[in-house]
Amino acid sequence: MFNSLSEKLESAFKNLKGEARINDLNIANTVKDIRRALIDADVNFKIAKEFTDKVREKATGEKVINAISPGQLMVKIVQDELTELMGGSEAQFNVTGNPAIILIAGLQGSGKTTFTGKLANYLKTKKAKSVLLVAADVYRPAAIDQLTVLAGQVGVDVYSEPENKNPVEIAQNAIKEAKTRNKNVIIIDTAGRLAVDEVMMTEVANIKAAVNPAEILFVVDSMTGQDAVNTAKAFNDRLDFTGVVLTKLDGDTRGGAALSIKYTVNKPIKFVSSGEKMDTLDVFYPDRMAQRILGMGDITSLVEKAQAQYDEAEAKKLEKKIRKNQFDFQDFMDQLQQIKKMGNLKDLMGMIPGVGKAMKDIDIKDDAFKGIEAMISSMTPFERANPDSLTPSRKQRIARGSGKDIAEINAFMKQFEQMKQMMKMMNNMPMGRMPGLRR
Ligand code: GDP
């Protein structure tokens, strides 16, 4: 995500490398490069200029205190300004009402229906809401089917009236239905067009007037850059929406939409969607996004993802095993499965500060652990629980079973032993003394 922008910003900061202090000349050079980087990322010229003017103003006259270099100071200033540009702090999501009504609008193909399914999943699993999806696209019969499939995947109900061509009526009936079925949120997926279109706008505006939504979310494909910003403006002029959803952030987006939308329509980005799977939806945090753009990783999101998978009792059990040097192949396999549940491996590693950049050209496949899994799968339960039991003949059998050779099995055994020692050492160390680790 935003790789090219990250690289260009990094190269802008190189202007300050080795400089003892910040001065007008090195600020000017850095700022010029930052502006170029933003414009190349499809940020509108006016926004880029205003942004860099602010950065220059903040940097000028800043004293470089002992602990940080001019480069670090500049990174901090840019990080603060990027955060501000994308909305400052996290926006609230309103689910008040009985039922709370959420209206989804956007162009056809922007990812509206996919997002509707993801939002239902998010509200159901993270906010314990019972959700009813409403198919209010009366033009494409396939739209009802698509929504029904997604609803099936996330386990929520759909309301539709295939014969009714009046979306306002459908929305109103859905509200009644939600009340009888005790649903506390309804999400109305509306029809889109390929381009901004008066009839489409009027239709969504009529639904809005009839149902008084708690949230009107404008969904936009982040790959469309400046067009995304123009479309947002057209929709906002007409609908006065409450928030933006950026989709397809898993693609090769340059960043223009994420950086310019808030400035242009003065509405916050509330969610970002990055994939076709139903759990690839994230609340948008401007500060974390700024950190990611600057290649400093998004350690906070990583920690949250890990916490979502964290099982206190299991962790205690594991800790004890490690302490007693009883960590075995089965435990290792279980840990691998946990990591895999957290999501796409490359995305996860990209969140670790410094790792994202280093890895951008490396093709990390999600099956990176496949070889190890194959070896452990070829062991008997006894062997998995007793790493010391692997005699040469057992190794032969495991090698055959996993399609590896003996050297690979031995290499893995050695790595496993080293890892075990390392884990034991870390486990026995008081956390307070470990640099960088607190709890
Ligand atoms: P709609 O016409 O606005 O309802 O758009 P859809 O939800 O049908 O999405 C259009 C296409 O984009 C579909 O092929 C989706 O699978 C795909 N899509 C939607 N959101 C994402 C996303 O976040 N990432 C990726 N890679 N594809 C997406």
Residues whose N, C-alpha, C, O or C-beta is under 5 A from the ligand:
A	BS01	GDP	L107 Q108 G109 S110 G111 K112 T113 T114 F115 T247 K248 L249 D250 S273 S274 G275 E276
